[in-house]
Amino acid sequence: MEETFPDIGAMSNQELKDLIGQLTDEETQLSYQRRLLHGRIDILRAELVNRLRSNRESGDSLLSGADVDLLSDILAGRFQAEENRDD
């Protein structure tokens, strides 16, 4: 198992430069993945907003009775994730 943070006092200048380069590359890759995820989230949210707007314009309610029940359970602390339910 790798150390969380190496003993930098024992590292040579070149080892420090190499580690900085490695960590910079990792951060660049993570940043790219994060931007992709945020893009996907934005697309999904926009689709949801469009659907809700369409439902509202057609006279449908934005919330159903099931939504209100679920929200009540969450606020009362009775909500469990689907995979954790013992139904």
JOMOQUI-V394152 format. One record per helix or strand. SS is the DSSP state (H for helix, E for strand). FROM is the first residue (numbers start at 1). TO is the last residue. Records with the same first field share a line. If there is no record, write none. Layout:
# JOMOQUI-V394152
SS = FROM-TO ; FROM-TO
This chain:
# JOMOQUI-V394152
H = 8-10 ; 13-57 ; 65-75 ; 82-84
